[in-house]
Amino acid sequence: MSTLKTGALRGTSGTADSIQLHASNQSVTFPGDVTCSGTATGFGGGKILQYSEGTVTSISGITSTAKTYINMYNTITPVASDSKLLFILAVGINRENTEKSFSLSVSKDDGSNYYWHSGGTNISWHNQSGTGDDLYWQEGPFMWTEDAGTAGTAETHKVYIDLDLGGSAGINFNLYTKGLINCWEVAA
């Protein structure tokens, strides 16, 4: 293997050095923008690789105490298999006044397995506005991390709810204006 020793590189039509090599601290300076056509690696952990905004639509009339999908999901295609996914989740709810509590879960296999839950106990209602049967709630934000899946393979993370009582009216979600499930992929 040959070694090229130089202090700087300049394009044939350039008027300034394109790449500067610093012998004192083994660093490299790129005076302009750098374009990487492949996967950038070796830059240390903690860097945000990408951001993915979730999809939410309103849903109404959930009355079941079984886990029910609530039309909230985030699809992300990891760029690195060793990265972490950081999620933030919030839901906007209109509930029947007899409903006492609920829990949230997230699955990336259409509800066969749940990798995140809102806690060991159900969430009690709070942040109330409205009266009688017309009670509105904003729950969250909840944050958690999950290992990224296979790089280049899309994965969809879906939100489910289960109610403590169920009932004739149950709960409705105003997710479009009061809900989110967003994700950041963070380098390992």
Order of alpha helices (4+ residues) and beta strands (2+ residues): beta-beta-beta-beta-beta-beta-beta-beta-beta-beta-beta-beta-beta-beta-alpha-beta
